[in-house]
Amino acid sequence: MAFVKKINISSEAKSMGIDFYVPFLIILIAILYTCFSPDLESLQYISRIIEFVVCPIAAWWSVYLFLNHSVDKDKTAELTPNSSPSILSYGLIRVTSFFLIFLAAFFVLLISITLRYPYPYISLFNLTIIYAPQTVLYCYLGFFLMVLSRNIAIPLFILLTYIAVKYWTTRDIPIYNVMSFSIDMQLYPRIILLAVKNIALALALAVAGHFILVRRKKI
């Protein structure tokens, strides 16, 4: 497990500067909106905030982690030595470490929703199944797009375009739906199936992103 120790989260966070705090700010705003929401009808707006703003921001750190190391092939080679564990540490383990920080903050938001609208209205288990897989997918989608393009503008443009299109068209166009479009935050069979699909797709993107790093190192 020595390669895990190479990850210095505090150093990585410091290198991002103020951009490191963006996900926390987004989650804080969502928590404040939840706490001051007037009634049960507000759940549909909270759900939209989560699905169209909070969940996609899970890709933020996945993209910014590679901002300073994606200018050219030689720089990437310097930071990914010959051993496979080093590539894992540079890529998947690094991204996952930051995602776990995001997930902890994200669960604070989910818990605040259950406190504001306690059972039988809202269940933390339901919220986890509905929204957590979406964050996983966005995290590794950001990782995949960034290592593929090595240009921060491309993954951010793709993510913003996808979110905007889905917001205005919901399920009217034939593009994969990451979102559940749930307005009552209840668990249904289609949402469980969507959660499974999102996790499976996230794993595929994580493996593909790792494969790109490995191939790039060999070139």
C-alpha positions as CSV (number, residue, x, y, z in Angstrom):
1,M,0.0,0.0,0.0
2,A,3.0,2.3,-0.2
3,F,1.8,3.9,-3.4
4,V,-1.3,5.3,-1.6
5,K,1.0,7.3,0.6
6,K,2.2,9.2,-2.4
7,I,-1.1,11.0,-2.6
8,N,-0.9,14.3,-0.7
9,I,-4.4,15.6,-0.6
10,S,-3.6,18.8,1.3
11,S,-0.9,19.6,-1.3
12,E,-3.2,18.8,-4.2
13,A,-5.9,21.0,-2.7
14,K,-3.5,23.9,-2.1
15,S,-2.4,23.7,-5.8
16,M,-6.0,24.2,-6.9
17,G,-6.3,27.4,-4.9
18,I,-9.8,28.8,-4.5
19,D,-11.2,26.3,-7.1
20,F,-10.8,23.6,-4.4
21,Y,-13.7,25.1,-2.4
22,V,-16.2,25.3,-5.2
23,P,-17.9,22.0,-4.5
24,F,-18.2,22.9,-0.8
25,L,-19.8,26.2,-1.7
26,I,-22.3,24.6,-4.0
27,I,-23.3,22.0,-1.3
28,L,-23.5,24.8,1.3
29,I,-25.9,26.8,-0.8
30,A,-28.0,23.7,-1.4
31,I,-28.1,23.0,2.4
32,L,-29.2,26.6,3.1
33,Y,-31.9,26.4,0.5
34,T,-33.1,23.1,2.0
35,C,-33.1,24.5,5.6
36,F,-35.2,27.6,4.6
37,S,-37.5,25.9,2.1
38,P,-41.1,26.6,3.1
39,D,-43.0,23.4,2.5
40,L,-43.1,19.9,0.9
41,E,-43.6,21.5,-2.6
42,S,-40.1,22.7,-2.4
43,L,-38.8,19.1,-2.7
44,Q,-39.2,19.3,-6.5
45,Y,-36.9,22.4,-6.6
46,I,-34.4,20.8,-4.2
47,S,-34.3,17.7,-6.4
48,R,-33.5,19.8,-9.4
49,I,-30.8,21.6,-7.6
50,I,-29.2,18.3,-6.6
51,E,-29.5,16.7,-10.0
52,F,-28.5,19.6,-12.2
53,V,-26.0,21.4,-9.9
54,V,-24.8,19.4,-6.9
55,C,-24.3,16.0,-8.6
56,P,-22.5,17.3,-11.7
57,I,-20.1,19.3,-9.5
58,A,-18.7,15.9,-8.4
59,A,-16.7,16.1,-11.7
60,W,-15.0,19.4,-10.6
61,W,-12.0,17.9,-8.7
62,S,-11.7,15.1,-11.2
63,V,-11.0,17.7,-13.9
64,Y,-8.9,20.1,-11.9
65,L,-6.6,17.4,-10.6
66,F,-5.2,17.0,-14.0
67,L,-5.1,20.7,-15.0
68,N,-1.4,21.2,-14.3
69,H,-0.4,17.8,-15.6
70,S,-2.1,17.6,-19.0
71,V,-0.2,20.1,-21.1
72,D,1.8,17.6,-23.0
73,K,2.7,13.9,-23.1
74,D,6.2,14.4,-21.6
75,K,4.9,16.1,-18.5
76,T,2.4,13.3,-18.0
77,A,5.2,10.7,-18.4
78,E,7.2,12.5,-15.7
79,L,4.4,12.2,-13.2
80,T,3.5,8.6,-14.0
81,P,6.6,6.4,-13.5
82,N,7.0,3.0,-14.9
83,S,5.2,0.9,-12.3
84,S,1.5,0.2,-12.6
85,P,0.8,1.2,-8.9
86,S,2.2,4.7,-9.7
87,I,-0.2,5.1,-12.6
88,L,-3.1,4.0,-10.3
89,S,-1.9,6.5,-7.6
90,Y,-1.7,9.3,-10.2
91,G,-5.1,8.5,-11.7
92,L,-7.8,6.4,-10.2
93,I,-6.7,6.4,-6.6
94,R,-6.1,10.1,-6.7
95,V,-9.5,10.9,-8.2
96,T,-11.3,8.5,-5.8
97,S,-9.6,10.0,-2.8
98,F,-11.0,13.4,-3.6
99,F,-14.4,11.9,-4.6
100,L,-14.7,10.4,-1.1
101,I,-14.2,13.9,0.4
102,F,-17.0,15.2,-1.9
103,L,-19.2,12.3,-1.0
104,A,-18.8,13.0,2.7
105,A,-19.9,16.6,2.1
106,F,-22.7,15.4,-0.2
107,F,-24.1,13.2,2.6
108,V,-24.3,16.2,4.9
109,L,-26.7,17.7,2.3
110,L,-28.7,14.5,2.1
111,I,-28.9,14.3,5.9
112,S,-30.1,17.9,6.1
113,I,-32.9,17.0,3.7
114,T,-34.0,14.1,5.9
115,L,-33.9,16.4,9.0
116,R,-36.0,19.0,7.2
117,Y,-38.5,16.5,5.8
118,P,-38.3,13.5,8.2
119,Y,-39.7,10.1,7.6
120,P,-42.3,9.2,6.2
121,Y,-41.7,12.0,3.7
122,I,-38.0,11.4,3.0
123,S,-35.6,8.5,3.6
124,L,-31.8,8.8,3.7
125,F,-31.7,5.3,2.0
126,N,-33.9,6.5,-0.8
127,L,-31.8,9.7,-1.3
128,T,-28.6,7.6,-1.4
129,I,-29.9,5.3,-4.1
130,I,-31.3,8.2,-6.2
131,Y,-28.4,10.6,-6.1
132,A,-25.2,9.0,-5.0
133,P,-24.8,6.9,-8.2
134,Q,-25.1,10.1,-10.2
135,T,-22.2,11.7,-8.3
136,V,-20.1,8.6,-9.0
137,L,-20.8,8.7,-12.7
138,Y,-20.0,12.5,-13.0
139,C,-16.8,12.0,-11.0
140,Y,-15.4,9.4,-13.4
141,L,-16.9,11.0,-16.5
142,G,-14.9,14.1,-15.6
143,F,-11.8,11.9,-15.1
144,F,-12.3,10.2,-18.4
145,L,-12.9,13.3,-20.4
146,M,-9.9,15.1,-18.9
147,V,-7.4,12.4,-19.5
148,L,-8.8,11.8,-23.0
149,S,-8.7,15.5,-24.1
150,R,-6.0,17.0,-21.8
151,N,-7.8,20.3,-22.2
152,I,-10.0,21.5,-19.3
153,A,-12.3,23.4,-21.7
154,I,-13.5,20.2,-23.4
155,P,-14.9,18.3,-20.3
156,L,-16.4,21.4,-18.8
157,F,-18.1,22.3,-22.1
158,I,-19.4,18.8,-22.6
159,L,-20.8,18.6,-19.0
160,L,-22.3,22.1,-19.1
161,T,-23.9,21.4,-22.5
162,Y,-25.3,18.1,-21.3
163,I,-26.8,19.5,-18.2
164,A,-28.3,22.5,-20.0
165,V,-29.9,20.3,-22.7
166,K,-31.3,17.9,-20.1
167,Y,-32.6,20.7,-18.0
168,W,-34.6,22.2,-20.8
169,T,-35.7,19.0,-22.6
170,T,-35.8,16.5,-19.6
171,R,-36.3,13.1,-21.3
172,D,-37.5,14.3,-24.7
173,I,-34.3,13.7,-26.6
174,P,-32.6,10.3,-27.0
175,I,-29.5,10.9,-24.9
176,Y,-28.7,8.8,-21.8
177,N,-30.4,10.2,-18.7
178,V,-28.0,10.4,-15.7
179,M,-30.8,12.2,-13.8
180,S,-33.8,10.5,-12.2
181,F,-36.1,13.5,-12.7
182,S,-37.7,12.5,-9.4
183,I,-39.8,15.3,-7.9
184,D,-40.9,13.4,-4.7
185,M,-37.6,11.7,-3.9
186,Q,-39.2,8.3,-3.6
187,L,-37.7,5.1,-4.8
188,Y,-39.2,3.3,-7.8
189,P,-38.0,0.3,-9.9
190,R,-36.9,2.6,-12.8
191,I,-34.7,4.6,-10.4
192,I,-33.1,1.5,-8.9
193,L,-32.3,0.4,-12.5
194,L,-31.0,3.8,-13.3
195,A,-28.7,3.7,-10.2
196,V,-27.3,0.3,-11.4
197,K,-26.7,1.7,-14.9
198,N,-25.0,4.8,-13.6
199,I,-22.6,2.8,-11.4
200,A,-21.8,0.4,-14.2
201,L,-21.2,3.2,-16.6
202,A,-19.0,5.0,-14.0
203,L,-16.9,1.9,-13.6
204,A,-16.5,1.6,-17.3
205,L,-15.4,5.2,-17.6
206,A,-12.9,4.7,-14.7
207,V,-11.3,1.7,-16.4
208,A,-11.2,3.5,-19.7
209,G,-9.6,6.5,-18.2
210,H,-7.0,4.3,-16.5
211,F,-6.4,2.5,-19.8
212,I,-5.7,5.9,-21.5
213,L,-3.2,6.8,-18.9
214,V,-1.4,3.4,-19.2
215,R,-1.4,3.6,-23.0
216,R,-0.1,7.2,-23.0
217,K,2.7,6.2,-20.7
218,K,3.8,3.4,-23.1
219,I,3.8,5.7,-26.1
